[in-house]
Amino acid sequence: MRQQRFLGMAVMLLLLWGCANVVPPTGGERDVVPPVLLRALPTNGTLFFNKREIRLDFNEYVKLQNPSNIQFTPALDGKPTFEARYGTLFIDLGPDSLRPNTTYTINFGDALTDLNEGNKLENFRYVFSTGSYLDSIEVSGVVLDAEKKAPQENITVALYPADYGDSAIYQKKPFYFTKTNKAGRFALENLKAGSYFVWVFKDEDSNLKYNISEEAAFADQMLVLDSADADSLQFLLIKDQKANLRLQERRSPEIGAAKFVFNSAPDTLEINLLDSADSQVVVERMQDSVFVYHRFTTADSLFFRVAYADRVDTVRINQRKQPLDMSRLQLRKNNQPSVLEPIKLMATRPLAQNFDTSLVSLAYDTLTGAKIPFTWKISGVQLEITTELLPNKRYEIFIAQGALQDWFGAAVDSFRFGFNSLSSDAFGDLVIEGLDSLPKGITHVDLMSEGYELIQRLKLPADKKITFQKLRPLSYRIRFFSDLNGNNQLDLGSITNRIQPEPLWYLRETAKLRANWEVSINAAQLIQR
């Protein structure tokens, strides 16, 4: 009997201990489902729409992340307002906002989410018509960068009816518009039949109007929509550099120098110092910046005449007075001296045309006292030294202080640089064959770095292949273009003059070179996205 009581008490204690160690609930799986529309008042697709308010009921609480991303096409005459209340979204279209016999589309993009998890209800659309039917024509396509042919995201694609006029892009909001996605793709749906001007622009100020500082593209002809859809449209986005060209900055970085910075590199440029008609100046262009060196070092301020594009500016620059630092040399960007490439240096100021070569030592290995002969050329801030190097040797060049003088007559600081000369086997050749498969009209081929920096430009040869010799074992891009105006340049067009970019094609993949190899590529890989 005692044993039975003991066993009963032990069982009770075990049960009580088990109840005391409660395992916390896991909470279940995370909600990843976006809100679901339960009801719309008026219903989606309503005809003869005559309401001011739209009510959308969802299966859970909702919120708007960014109401400004919601697109109304056509644009409303008034300004709509939104209110998310629990699981319902109320849209007030405003008084007298709708036009008669018009199909409207509200595209929410990714602005609508649930309240707690932020799950997005992507590409949700609400459509209605103030007339007796829904317009159903669709337009789709892609927007690419004109130079790199890369897809462009968040670009406005706008349609303007013919009666708006071809200058509507500057003055009016578009009748229909949408934005491109990450792949550069766009689609406009529920469009009315008719003729439209098509403009594409990067709406940086979000006012649905183009300004000249924004990148843009256009259709050469009006888009005529009847009962058929228009797809596979392509637009090449450019920035109207010439029309938008302006002098952004001017200052004196040091005594005897003036710096002019433009928002892009001007094609033509002339700068004159107005204080003296016979004054000597040196102009050095560095991409978008221009340096002017002069000898009016005692003047407090100077006036310059700056002529570029179709503009002429007269600017005053106050001159800095601190003493000049010593000019210095440095290796030019991307220059790697070898048996095939000369030594290319740049000075911090323009160089005088005298070079005391007795103060220069060019040697290899332990023969540090040996003088290897070389030739040299000075052009502005650039110094190029050419010599015959033995393969696979360690070289060092030393230029003593005073071997060179800058434009002011002051000694240039000393410079020392060591490098491996390599051998011709360290380079590779790139051959492009099958040129007869290229589109007609191609005139030039560009060899470019993987980062789209131009390395070499050739006219398309008459024979069947192109050979780029002795290249470093890197990855290269190949592109072809049609030089329509015969200036040996790739011109990317003009918005103000309605000139399209010159036709441009890229090879499908980069060419990867290996040392002492010849890589052949067939031009049949050519594509135009």
Summary of the structure (lengths in Angstrom):
residues: 529
radius of gyration: 34.4
end to end distance: 92.4
largest distance: 128.6
contacts: 1493
relative contact order: 0.08
helix: 9%
strand: 43%
